[in-house]
Amino acid sequence: MTDQESDVVGDSTSLPAWFTRIHPLGWVAVVYASMAVILTLMGSEFLLGNLTWQWLVIAGVLAASFSFDLLDTVRHGIERISGVCAAIAWRLTWVVFALQLFNVITRYTNSWFDQDILIGQMTSLAWMSFGMIFLVGVNYGTKAGINPRIDFWWANFHKRTKAWLDFVLHAFLLLPFIITGLRLLRGYAAISLGQKRSGVWPSGWRVWETWEQSSDADQLAVGPIQAFILIAFIFWGLQVFAELIKTGFVIVGEDELGQISETDAPLRVE
């Protein structure tokens, strides 16, 4: 299918006027609210059941879906966060390079100091910094559209078809996964920072003494980076929300607001 043919296919189905006056996020909020009610009645502990303050979020999204300007402002704010995260991830690559260079050099020079390992924490710090690159940069990866496309038809799809695919898959596959992850990781992050499984925090202010220790030499604490997984999911969820805003704009014909990252050709995964 040529680009001209795909354009015709993409424009052949016109949307009703009442649909284009509401951002598709409003309909997603309605679906999520319905699912939350059903899952709550079923007794679901995770997923979308047993919501508390999240009802306010769903109501806020539904109200914001009537204001395109407000959603566009929110999208710009979220993407500024992703830009900062990208800058941090880029600098972390140099940190990893420096730490690993130190580890390689000292591997051959430790004999000068009569030690097997000169500074044991360097190995743990290098691995943690490497992990932080992904945790900090996952939201920017979503923004830049660098996730691989395994379908070789993607490059020939009309932009509205691409927007529909991304919107539906992000809203009903990726976003529920992130919400579930946030609910599961909340307790995991608290335990990583010293909270007991009974829900009680240890007495005293030296809470870091209860953090889990690395198995590497000199046992660097791993609690902070384990807790940062929760923060990474929060940033990731925000960027997915921004992607829903952009693709929703394309769906309703507001192409100038839907600034979606595109590649000239699909990324092949063999």
PLY file of the C-alpha trace (Angstrom):
ply
format ascii 1.0
element vertex 270
property float x
property float y
property float z
element edge 269
property int vertex1
property int vertex2
end_header
0.00 0.00 0.00
1.40 3.40 -1.00
1.37 6.49 1.17
-1.34 8.01 -1.03
-3.52 4.93 -0.70
-3.02 4.80 3.05
-4.01 8.46 3.31
-7.25 7.71 1.52
-7.94 4.76 3.79
-7.17 6.82 6.90
-9.45 9.67 5.87
-12.32 7.60 4.53
-14.00 7.22 7.91
-15.22 10.50 9.32
-16.01 10.86 13.00
-19.27 12.38 14.25
-19.08 16.00 15.41
-20.02 15.20 19.01
-17.13 12.72 19.24
-14.52 15.25 18.13
-15.60 17.77 20.78
-14.51 15.36 23.56
-10.96 14.08 23.90
-10.94 10.25 23.73
-9.42 10.22 27.22
-12.91 11.01 28.50
-14.24 7.74 27.10
-11.26 5.90 28.59
-12.11 7.41 31.99
-15.67 6.11 31.63
-14.40 2.62 30.76
-11.96 2.63 33.69
-14.67 3.74 36.09
-16.93 0.92 34.87
-14.11 -1.62 35.19
-13.29 -0.37 38.69
-16.89 -0.85 39.82
-17.05 -4.37 38.36
-13.69 -5.42 39.83
-14.61 -3.97 43.22
-17.79 -6.02 43.24
-15.71 -9.07 42.31
-13.41 -8.44 45.27
-10.28 -7.75 43.23
-7.47 -6.49 45.42
-5.21 -5.23 42.62
-5.79 -4.10 39.02
-8.45 -1.40 39.11
-10.52 -2.62 42.03
-10.90 -1.04 45.47
-10.00 2.47 44.37
-9.86 5.34 46.86
-8.35 8.66 45.80
-8.04 7.30 42.26
-11.72 8.14 41.77
-10.71 11.80 41.90
-8.15 11.17 39.15
-10.75 9.47 36.95
-13.21 12.33 37.53
-10.48 14.88 36.79
-9.52 13.18 33.53
-13.16 13.07 32.48
-13.59 16.78 33.21
-10.30 17.70 31.46
-11.34 15.82 28.32
-13.65 18.74 27.50
-10.73 21.22 27.52
-8.16 20.59 24.81
-6.02 23.54 25.92
-5.78 22.17 29.45
-4.76 18.72 28.22
-2.15 20.24 25.93
-0.71 22.21 28.86
-0.56 19.04 30.97
1.13 17.20 28.11
3.83 19.88 27.77
4.47 19.77 31.53
4.88 15.99 31.52
7.23 16.07 28.54
9.43 18.63 30.27
9.88 16.04 33.02
10.81 13.44 30.40
13.35 15.85 28.93
15.02 16.29 32.31
15.06 12.52 32.78
16.72 12.09 29.39
19.46 14.56 30.36
20.05 12.69 33.63
20.18 9.32 31.84
22.72 10.69 29.37
24.98 11.86 32.21
24.59 8.54 33.98
26.12 6.81 30.96
29.31 8.73 31.62
29.13 7.81 35.29
28.87 4.13 34.37
31.78 4.53 31.95
33.97 6.14 34.63
33.08 3.55 37.28
33.67 0.60 34.97
36.93 2.13 33.77
38.03 2.39 37.38
37.06 -1.25 37.99
38.99 -2.44 34.94
42.11 -0.46 35.81
42.15 -1.53 39.46
41.72 -5.15 38.43
45.32 -4.98 37.20
46.70 -2.57 39.79
45.26 -3.99 43.03
48.41 -6.03 43.50
50.30 -2.79 44.08
48.22 -2.28 47.24
48.23 -5.97 48.29
44.43 -6.15 47.94
42.08 -8.20 45.80
39.53 -5.35 45.63
40.53 -1.72 46.19
37.08 -0.15 46.70
34.37 -2.79 46.87
31.47 -0.37 46.55
32.52 0.58 43.02
31.14 -2.62 41.51
27.74 -2.18 43.13
27.69 1.51 42.26
28.42 0.73 38.60
25.57 -1.78 38.38
23.16 0.55 40.18
24.09 3.44 37.90
23.53 1.22 34.87
20.11 0.25 36.20
19.29 3.89 36.87
19.82 4.70 33.19
16.84 2.52 32.33
14.74 3.59 35.31
15.29 7.29 34.63
15.07 7.06 30.84
12.13 4.71 30.28
9.67 7.60 30.11
11.78 9.44 27.53
11.98 6.28 25.44
8.20 6.23 25.31
8.11 9.93 24.39
10.66 9.53 21.59
8.85 6.51 20.15
11.93 4.31 20.18
10.01 1.21 21.21
10.42 -1.38 18.43
7.64 -1.97 15.91
7.46 -5.62 14.95
4.82 -5.09 12.25
6.36 -4.19 8.89
3.13 -2.49 7.78
3.55 0.26 10.34
5.41 2.72 8.09
2.58 2.67 5.53
-0.24 3.26 8.00
-2.06 6.58 7.98
-1.22 8.74 11.00
-4.77 8.40 12.32
-4.52 4.61 12.09
-1.24 4.74 14.01
-2.86 7.03 16.57
-5.79 4.63 17.04
-3.45 1.66 17.51
-1.21 3.46 20.00
-4.14 4.96 21.86
-6.01 1.68 22.33
-2.93 -0.37 23.20
-1.57 2.27 25.60
-4.94 2.82 27.27
-6.02 -0.79 27.71
-2.78 -2.80 27.86
0.15 -0.62 28.94
-1.64 1.73 31.34
-3.35 -1.07 33.35
0.04 -2.77 33.63
1.57 0.43 35.02
-1.32 0.97 37.44
-0.97 -2.61 38.70
2.79 -2.12 39.02
2.31 1.05 41.06
-0.03 -0.69 43.49
2.36 -3.61 43.91
5.52 -1.50 44.10
4.21 0.86 46.77
4.70 -1.72 49.51
7.92 -3.01 47.93
9.44 0.47 47.98
8.49 0.99 51.63
10.07 -2.33 52.65
13.18 -1.48 50.64
13.53 1.73 52.67
13.26 -0.04 56.02
9.58 -0.59 56.73
8.85 -3.93 58.37
6.43 -6.31 56.67
4.02 -5.67 59.51
3.78 -2.07 58.28
5.73 -0.59 61.20
8.75 1.61 60.60
11.79 0.99 62.84
12.26 3.36 65.74
14.91 6.05 65.48
15.99 8.24 62.57
18.88 6.02 61.34
16.51 4.13 59.06
19.22 3.37 56.49
20.73 0.86 58.90
17.80 -1.46 58.12
18.20 -1.27 54.32
18.97 -4.40 52.34
22.65 -4.71 51.54
24.30 -5.66 48.26
26.00 -9.03 48.01
29.12 -7.37 46.58
32.15 -6.48 48.63
31.64 -3.80 51.31
27.84 -4.23 50.98
26.52 -1.01 49.51
22.87 -0.40 50.45
20.43 -1.21 47.62
17.29 0.14 49.28
17.25 3.50 47.45
17.49 2.06 43.93
14.87 -0.58 44.74
12.54 2.17 45.91
13.31 4.19 42.77
11.56 1.52 40.69
8.31 2.97 42.02
9.35 6.48 40.96
10.30 5.18 37.51
6.83 3.68 37.11
5.27 7.01 38.15
7.26 8.90 35.49
6.51 6.18 32.94
2.81 6.34 33.70
2.83 10.12 33.30
4.48 9.86 29.89
2.01 7.20 28.77
-0.73 9.61 29.80
0.96 12.29 27.66
1.05 9.86 24.73
-2.66 9.23 25.17
-3.25 12.98 25.02
-1.24 13.34 21.80
-2.70 10.34 20.01
-6.17 11.37 21.15
-5.66 14.76 19.52
-4.81 13.05 16.22
-7.91 10.85 16.49
-10.24 13.84 16.82
-8.48 15.75 14.02
-6.39 18.17 16.13
-3.19 17.22 14.33
-1.32 20.39 15.32
-1.64 19.39 18.98
-0.76 15.73 18.44
3.00 16.03 18.05
3.80 12.34 17.78
7.37 11.11 17.24
7.64 9.15 14.01
10.41 7.21 12.29
11.00 7.01 8.55
10.87 3.23 8.63
9.70 0.65 11.16
12.24 -0.89 13.50
12.54 -4.57 12.72
12.93 -7.14 15.49
14.21 -10.39 14.00
0 1
1 2
2 3
3 4
4 5
5 6
6 7
7 8
8 9
9 10
10 11
11 12
12 13
13 14
14 15
15 16
16 17
17 18
18 19
19 20
20 21
21 22
22 23
23 24
24 25
25 26
26 27
27 28
28 29
29 30
30 31
31 32
32 33
33 34
34 35
35 36
36 37
37 38
38 39
39 40
40 41
41 42
42 43
43 44
44 45
45 46
46 47
47 48
48 49
49 50
50 51
51 52
52 53
53 54
54 55
55 56
56 57
57 58
58 59
59 60
60 61
61 62
62 63
63 64
64 65
65 66
66 67
67 68
68 69
69 70
70 71
71 72
72 73
73 74
74 75
75 76
76 77
77 78
78 79
79 80
80 81
81 82
82 83
83 84
84 85
85 86
86 87
87 88
88 89
89 90
90 91
91 92
92 93
93 94
94 95
95 96
96 97
97 98
98 99
99 100
100 101
101 102
102 103
103 104
104 105
105 106
106 107
107 108
108 109
109 110
110 111
111 112
112 113
113 114
114 115
115 116
116 117
117 118
118 119
119 120
120 121
121 122
122 123
123 124
124 125
125 126
126 127
127 128
128 129
129 130
130 131
131 132
132 133
133 134
134 135
135 136
136 137
137 138
138 139
139 140
140 141
141 142
142 143
143 144
144 145
145 146
146 147
147 148
148 149
149 150
150 151
151 152
152 153
153 154
154 155
155 156
156 157
157 158
158 159
159 160
160 161
161 162
162 163
163 164
164 165
165 166
166 167
167 168
168 169
169 170
170 171
171 172
172 173
173 174
174 175
175 176
176 177
177 178
178 179
179 180
180 181
181 182
182 183
183 184
184 185
185 186
186 187
187 188
188 189
189 190
190 191
191 192
192 193
193 194
194 195
195 196
196 197
197 198
198 199
199 200
200 201
201 202
202 203
203 204
204 205
205 206
206 207
207 208
208 209
209 210
210 211
211 212
212 213
213 214
214 215
215 216
216 217
217 218
218 219
219 220
220 221
221 222
222 223
223 224
224 225
225 226
226 227
227 228
228 229
229 230
230 231
231 232
232 233
233 234
234 235
235 236
236 237
237 238
238 239
239 240
240 241
241 242
242 243
243 244
244 245
245 246
246 247
247 248
248 249
249 250
250 251
251 252
252 253
253 254
254 255
255 256
256 257
257 258
258 259
259 260
260 261
261 262
262 263
263 264
264 265
265 266
266 267
267 268
268 269
